[in-house]
Amino acid sequence: MIKKMKRLNLILAAAFVLLLSSCTRKSTLPPDADVLHANEDALTQVIIYDVFTPPVASRIYGYTNLASYEAMRYADPKLASITAQLRDFEKMPEPQKGKSYNYVLAATKAFFTVAHKVTFSIDTLKRYEDKVYGEYKDALPDSTYTNSMQLGEQIGNTVLKRAMKDDYPQTRGKPKYLGSNSPGKWRPTPPDYMDGVEYCWGDMHPLLVESSKILMPPPPPPYSEDTTSAFFKQAKQVYDTNKHLTKEQETIARYWDDNPFVVMHNGHMMFADKKITPGGHWIGITTIACRQSKASATKTAQAYALTSIALFESFITCWEVKYTYAYVRPVTVINEKVDHNWLPLLQTPPFPEYTAGHSTISAASAVVLTHEFGDNYAFHDTSDLKYIGLQRDFKSFIKASDETAMSRFYGGIHYLNSSLLGAKQGKQVGELIWQKLKLNN
């Protein structure tokens, strides 16, 4: 009897140690949503370092966040697949019955499986990943860890199959786009006269919308040297406004600049100033909204996916407009017809003017975020704080996107008409995305 009691005590003690060890191991993991936010930040830093253009950055966010969502959604049986509702995606791999998974780990593995193929600085990502994977390996049973990593990798690779046929790889050898000297047409702008960025982006295969030509705005005012014409007046309006900016208008322009590669000149010296892209700014706003609302990991993954789809689709539709009209920038018109020495407050980005890209993608993002988090969702935006030292408060996502549209006009790089029509198209794209997707939440 005594031997049996001793044996029972040993079994109970061993079970208690295992239970205590299990609890201790689980407590070492950070909150689920925090891991997804950290993944996003790691990717954004690489996008900045690798100097991806705004359209290309939207593609990176698009595929990585879709992969993350498709793994994370299995944590909530009610959530529907998003890729199943998009164009040209294969059916996503599913968890196997009877096997245990950690879906945050699976989402992380899916996210970075894609990121490795669509970015350059893979070693930087791997250093971050090794730390994350190490934490999960120490905290999870071996089978759960292995199952989760395998599922994530399978989902990531399935998403990559779509990325390989979206027309991006097929256009990497394209010749330079140098515009035209024809009146009213875009040509490279000062100070660096760079060739046009991603002139084939309108040919990219959209994720959801039927065509890059959907929701096309009306043509811009036709070129005219008549000082009473709509064309000349819009250029003069840019010039006059930019010469007499208020302090608040200048702050707004600089806050939303989000030019990922500004070449600074100081005499004979040149250096580059790197910042987040316009899409990166809205990914940052998504992070803030998720943290502020204490969103779950599944809600967080969905918010990132929806914002990324909005960015992807709105860049494609906007770039179709840009290179269809190849419209001249204000600095070109003003230098030739008004003031030879004038330069705008912001450095003009290297692509045609009509319509304003930042206006378009901001409005599309604001619409899906409004649907996701609600109208009049006030937030304190610190997305740009560590890049330019500025932060701002907004009463809603739409208010923020409306300010973005005006910022391009204040900055002297867009006509007011282009900024406003870009925002209109972006809102239409955002609404179309929300109406078409069935999310079951």
C-alpha positions in Angstrom: 0.0 0.0 0.0 2.8 2.4 0.9 4.6 1.6 -2.4 1.4 2.3 -4.3 1.0 5.6 -2.5 4.6 6.6 -3.2 4.1 5.7 -6.9 0.9 7.7 -7.0 2.7 10.7 -5.4 5.5 10.5 -7.9 3.0 10.4 -10.8 1.1 13.4 -9.4 4.3 15.3 -8.8 5.5 14.6 -12.4 2.1 15.7 -13.8 2.3 18.9 -11.7 5.7 19.7 -13.0 4.6 19.1 -16.6 1.5 21.3 -16.0 3.6 24.0 -14.4 6.2 23.8 -17.2 3.4 24.0 -19.8 1.9 27.1 -18.2 5.3 28.7 -17.9 6.1 28.0 -21.5 2.8 29.4 -22.8 3.2 32.6 -20.7 6.4 33.5 -22.6 4.6 34.2 -25.8 3.5 37.7 -26.5 -0.2 38.5 -27.2 -1.4 37.1 -30.5 -2.3 40.4 -32.2 1.1 42.0 -31.1 2.9 39.3 -33.1 1.0 40.3 -36.2 1.7 44.0 -35.6 5.4 43.2 -35.1 5.5 41.2 -38.4 4.0 44.1 -40.2 6.5 46.6 -38.8 9.4 44.3 -39.7 8.2 44.1 -43.3 7.6 47.9 -43.5 11.2 48.5 -42.4 12.5 46.3 -45.2 10.2 48.0 -47.7 11.8 51.3 -46.7 15.3 50.0 -46.7 14.9 48.4 -50.1 13.3 51.6 -51.5 10.4 50.0 -53.2 8.1 52.3 -55.2 4.6 52.9 -53.8 2.9 50.6 -56.3 5.3 47.8 -55.7 5.0 48.3 -52.0 1.3 47.8 -52.3 1.8 44.5 -54.0 4.1 43.4 -51.2 1.6 44.3 -48.5 -1.2 42.7 -50.6 0.2 39.2 -50.9 1.9 39.0 -47.5 -1.3 40.1 -45.6 -3.5 37.8 -47.6 -1.3 34.9 -46.7 -1.3 35.9 -43.1 -5.1 36.2 -43.0 -5.7 32.8 -44.8 -3.7 31.1 -42.0 -5.1 33.2 -39.1 -8.7 32.7 -40.1 -8.7 29.1 -39.1 -8.7 30.3 -35.5 -12.3 31.3 -36.0 -14.5 28.8 -38.0 -16.9 31.6 -38.9 -14.4 33.5 -41.0 -14.5 33.0 -44.7 -11.6 32.7 -47.1 -10.8 36.0 -48.8 -8.6 34.6 -51.5 -11.5 32.3 -52.6 -13.4 35.4 -53.5 -10.5 37.0 -55.4 -9.2 36.3 -58.9 -6.8 33.5 -59.9 -6.0 32.1 -56.4 -5.9 28.4 -55.9 -7.8 26.8 -53.0 -5.8 27.4 -49.8 -4.4 24.4 -47.8 -6.4 23.5 -44.7 -5.5 22.2 -41.2 -5.7 18.5 -40.9 -8.3 17.0 -38.5 -6.9 15.6 -35.3 -3.7 17.8 -35.5 -3.0 20.7 -33.2 -2.0 24.1 -34.6 -1.0 27.6 -33.4 -2.5 29.8 -36.0 -0.5 32.9 -35.1 2.6 31.0 -35.8 1.1 29.6 -39.0 0.1 33.2 -40.1 3.6 34.4 -39.4 5.2 31.6 -41.4 2.8 32.3 -44.3 3.5 36.0 -44.1 7.3 35.6 -44.3 7.2 32.8 -46.9 5.7 35.3 -49.2 7.9 38.2 -48.0 11.0 36.3 -48.9 10.0 36.2 -52.5 8.8 39.7 -53.0 11.5 41.7 -51.1 15.3 41.9 -51.3 16.7 42.2 -47.8 15.8 38.6 -46.7 18.6 38.4 -44.2 17.0 41.2 -42.2 13.7 39.4 -42.2 15.3 36.1 -41.2 17.0 37.6 -38.1 13.5 38.8 -37.0 11.9 35.5 -37.9 14.4 33.4 -36.1 13.6 35.2 -32.8 9.9 34.7 -33.3 10.1 31.1 -34.3 12.5 30.4 -31.4 9.9 31.8 -28.9 7.2 29.5 -30.4 9.4 26.5 -30.5 10.3 26.9 -26.9 6.6 27.4 -25.9 4.7 24.9 -28.0 4.7 21.1 -28.2 6.9 19.9 -31.0 4.0 18.5 -33.0 2.0 21.8 -32.8 5.1 23.8 -33.8 5.8 21.6 -36.8 2.2 21.4 -37.9 1.8 25.2 -37.7 5.0 25.9 -39.7 4.1 23.4 -42.4 0.6 24.9 -42.8 1.9 28.4 -42.9 4.5 27.5 -45.5 1.9 25.7 -47.7 -0.4 28.7 -47.6 2.4 31.1 -48.4 3.5 29.1 -51.4 -0.1 28.9 -52.6 -0.4 32.7 -52.5 2.9 33.0 -54.3 1.6 31.0 -57.3 -0.9 33.9 -57.9 1.9 36.5 -57.5 3.9 34.8 -60.2 1.2 35.4 -62.8 -0.1 38.9 -62.0 2.0 40.5 -64.7 4.6 42.0 -62.3 7.4 39.5 -63.1 6.6 39.7 -66.8 7.2 43.5 -66.9 10.5 43.8 -65.1 12.5 44.1 -68.3 10.5 46.9 -69.7 12.2 49.9 -71.3 12.3 53.3 -69.5 9.4 55.7 -69.8 10.6 59.2 -70.6 7.3 60.8 -71.5 6.8 63.3 -74.3 7.7 66.9 -75.2 4.2 67.3 -76.7 2.3 70.2 -75.0 0.4 69.1 -71.9 2.2 65.7 -71.7 4.3 64.4 -68.8 8.0 64.6 -69.0 10.7 64.1 -66.3 10.6 66.8 -63.6 13.3 68.7 -61.6 15.5 68.3 -59.7 16.5 64.8 -60.8 14.5 64.3 -64.0 13.9 60.6 -63.3 12.0 58.3 -65.8 8.4 57.4 -65.2 7.8 54.9 -62.4 5.8 51.7 -63.2 4.1 52.8 -66.4 2.8 49.2 -66.9 1.1 49.1 -63.5 -2.3 49.5 -65.1 -1.7 46.2 -66.8 -1.4 44.4 -63.5 -4.1 41.8 -62.8 -6.4 43.2 -60.1 -7.3 41.0 -57.2 -11.0 41.8 -57.1 -12.2 44.6 -59.5 -13.1 43.6 -63.0 -10.5 45.8 -64.8 -8.0 48.5 -64.2 -10.2 50.7 -66.3 -13.2 50.5 -63.9 -14.5 53.8 -62.4 -12.3 55.9 -64.7 -12.7 59.6 -64.0 -13.5 62.1 -66.8 -10.5 63.5 -68.8 -8.6 66.4 -67.3 -8.7 69.9 -68.7 -7.1 70.0 -72.2 -3.8 71.8 -72.6 -4.1 75.5 -73.4 -1.9 78.5 -73.1 -4.8 80.8 -72.9 -4.6 82.4 -69.5 -8.4 82.2 -69.1 -8.5 78.4 -69.8 -9.3 75.8 -67.2 -5.8 74.3 -67.8 -3.9 77.5 -67.2 -6.0 78.5 -64.3 -5.4 75.2 -62.4 -1.6 75.7 -62.8 -1.8 79.3 -61.7 -3.9 78.2 -58.7 -1.1 75.8 -57.7 1.5 78.5 -58.0 -0.4 81.1 -56.1 -1.4 78.8 -53.3 2.1 77.4 -52.9 3.6 80.9 -52.7 1.3 81.8 -49.8 0.9 78.7 -47.7 -0.2 79.0 -44.1 1.8 77.1 -41.5 -1.0 74.6 -41.2 -1.1 74.0 -44.9 2.6 73.5 -45.0 2.4 71.0 -42.1 -0.3 69.1 -43.9 1.7 68.9 -47.1 4.8 67.6 -45.3 2.9 65.2 -43.1 1.4 63.3 -46.0 4.5 63.6 -48.3 5.3 59.8 -47.9 7.8 60.0 -50.7 9.9 56.9 -50.2 13.0 58.2 -51.9 13.6 62.0 -51.9 16.9 63.1 -53.3 18.2 66.0 -51.2 20.6 68.6 -52.8 23.1 70.7 -50.9 25.5 72.4 -53.4 27.3 69.6 -55.1 26.3 67.1 -52.5 23.4 64.7 -52.9 21.8 62.3 -50.4 18.6 60.3 -50.2 16.0 60.6 -47.5 14.0 57.4 -47.0 10.4 57.3 -45.6 7.4 55.1 -45.6 5.3 54.9 -48.8 1.8 56.2 -49.0 0.6 52.6 -48.6 2.9 52.1 -45.6 1.3 55.1 -43.9 -2.1 53.5 -44.2 -0.8 50.2 -43.0 0.5 52.1 -40.0 -3.0 53.7 -39.5 -4.5 50.1 -39.6 -2.1 49.1 -36.8 -3.2 52.1 -34.7 -6.9 51.3 -35.2 -6.3 47.6 -34.3 -4.4 48.5 -31.1 -6.8 51.2 -30.1 -9.8 48.9 -30.5 -8.0 46.0 -28.9 -8.7 43.9 -31.9 -8.2 40.2 -31.7 -5.6 38.5 -33.9 -8.3 37.4 -36.4 -9.8 40.9 -36.6 -6.2 42.3 -36.9 -5.3 39.9 -39.8 -8.6 40.8 -41.5 -8.0 44.5 -41.2 -4.5 44.3 -42.7 -5.8 42.1 -45.5 -8.6 44.5 -46.4 -6.4 47.6 -46.3 -3.9 45.8 -48.5 -6.5 44.9 -51.0 -7.6 48.5 -51.1 -4.1 49.6 -51.7 -3.4 47.0 -54.4 -6.6 47.7 -56.3 -6.5 51.5 -56.1 -2.9 51.7 -57.2 -3.7 49.7 -60.3 -6.8 51.8 -61.2 -5.0 55.0 -60.5 -1.9 54.1 -62.5 -4.2 53.2 -65.5 -5.5 56.8 -65.4 -2.0 58.3 -65.0 -0.5 56.6 -68.0 -3.7 56.8 -70.1 -3.5 60.6 -70.0 0.2 61.1 -69.2 -0.7 64.5 -67.9 1.9 67.2 -67.3 3.0 68.1 -63.8 2.4 71.6 -62.4 6.2 72.3 -62.0 6.7 71.8 -65.8 3.9 74.2 -66.7 4.8 76.8 -64.2 8.5 76.7 -65.0 7.7 77.2 -68.7 4.8 79.6 -68.6 4.8 81.4 -65.2 8.1 81.3 -63.2 11.3 79.7 -64.5 12.8 79.4 -61.0 9.8 78.1 -59.0 9.9 74.7 -57.3 7.0 73.2 -55.3 7.2 72.7 -51.6 7.4 68.9 -52.0 9.6 67.1 -54.5 7.5 66.0 -57.5 7.4 62.2 -57.7 8.4 60.7 -61.1 5.2 59.8 -62.8 2.3 61.6 -64.6 0.1 63.9 -62.7 -3.6 62.9 -63.3 -5.0 61.7 -61.0 -3.3 62.0 -57.6 -2.1 58.6 -56.4 -2.0 59.3 -52.7 -5.5 60.8 -52.8 -6.8 57.6 -54.5 -5.2 55.0 -52.3 -5.9 57.0 -49.1 -9.6 57.2 -49.9 -9.9 53.5 -50.7 -8.1 52.6 -47.5 -10.2 55.0 -45.5 -13.4 53.5 -46.8 -12.6 49.9 -45.9 -11.2 50.9 -42.5 -14.4 52.9 -41.8 -16.5 49.8 -42.6 -14.2 47.7 -40.4 -14.0 50.0 -37.3 -16.9 52.4 -37.7 -17.8 56.0 -38.7 -16.2 58.9 -36.9 -13.5 56.6 -35.5 -11.1 59.2 -34.0 -7.4 58.3 -33.7 -4.0 59.7 -33.0 -1.7 59.0 -36.0 1.9 58.4 -35.1 2.7 56.4 -38.3 5.2 59.1 -39.4 6.6 60.0 -36.0 9.9 58.2 -36.3 10.4 59.2 -39.9 9.6 62.9 -40.0 8.9 63.7 -36.3 5.2 64.6 -36.9 2.0 63.3 -35.5 -1.6 64.3 -36.0 -5.1 63.7 -34.7 -8.1 62.8 -36.9 -11.8 62.5 -36.2 -12.3 59.7 -38.7 -10.5 57.8 -41.5 -12.4 59.7 -44.1 -11.2 63.0 -42.6 -7.7 61.8 -42.7 -8.0 60.8 -46.4 -9.6 64.1 -47.3 -6.7 65.9 -45.7 -4.4 63.7 -47.8 -6.0 64.8 -51.0 -5.5 68.5 -50.1 -1.9 67.8 -49.0 -0.9 67.1 -52.6 -2.3 70.4 -53.8 -0.7 72.3 -50.9 2.6 70.6 -51.7 2.5 71.9 -55.2 2.7 68.6 -56.9 -0.9 68.2 -58.0 -3.7 70.3 -59.4 -6.7 70.6 -57.1 -9.0 68.9 -59.6 -6.6 65.8 -59.8 -6.5 65.5 -56.0 -10.3 65.6 -55.6 -11.1 63.3 -58.5 -8.5 60.8 -57.3 -10.1 60.8 -53.9 -13.5 60.2 -55.5 -12.2 57.2 -57.5 -10.5 55.8 -54.4 -13.7 56.0 -52.4 -15.6 54.2 -55.2 -12.9 51.4 -55.3 -13.1 51.0 -51.5 -16.9 50.7 -51.5 -16.7 48.2 -54.3 -14.3 46.1 -52.4 -16.4 46.1 -49.3 -19.6 45.3 -51.2 -18.1 42.3 -53.1 -16.3 40.6 -50.2 -18.3 38.3 -47.9 -16.5 38.2 -44.6 -19.0 36.4 -42.3 -18.1 38.4 -39.2 
